[in-house]
Amino acid sequence: MTSRVTLVSPAMSVSLRQARFDDGGPLDESGAARARAARGTLRAARRVLVSPTVRCRGTASALGLDATEAAELAALDVGRWRGRTLDEVAAAEPGAVAEWLADPGAAPHGGESVRALCARTGRWLESVQESQGGILAVVEPEFVRAVVVVALGTAPETFWRLDVPPLTATALTGRAGRWNLRLGQPLDAEGT
């Protein structure tokens, strides 16, 4: 049986515009408007899930999705850096930021390492690989990055080299643990 998983990144928010670690802020008006305009562009799925972040829930709502919140789809836990901008953290803790960006096993913020996120997403991907009818999930960009790393079997060091634009779909299809990917489709594109 071929499995299908579609991951949708959240629409734009003030936090994303400011390169701020998630602070629980909502979508900005332009992001919400883009998501509302994309209603009906996603292929139907048997299960519709959403990360517990405010902007993922807001995106799912604006897209008109009746999604179930799934704790296992949580964003990367950045510990004490939550709510701060990358520039603020880099100014206050330059060594910690350098270590975090260079070593996927590092978690100087006291939260979750990239390697731990990849392991968590790998477990989730394995648990859904035999799902019938497809899965659609609205998740944070770092969750999408981690799924791509796992699906392709690449080293976690490639995590920061993957860009996930707002309000795009990444589709995975596969069987027996082998995944094919279609990355970064805008939601207004054919066939999402």
Secondary structure, 3 states (H helix, E strand, C coil): CCEEEEEECCCCEHHHHCCECCCCCCECHHHHHHHHHCCCCCCCCCEEEECCCHHHHHHHHHCCCCCEECHHHCCCCCHHHCCCEHHHHHHHCHHHHHHHHHCCCCCCCCCCCHHHHHHHHHHHHHHHCCCCCCEEEECCHHHHHHHHHHHHCCCHHHHHHCCCCCCEEEEEEEECCEEEEEEEEECCCCCC
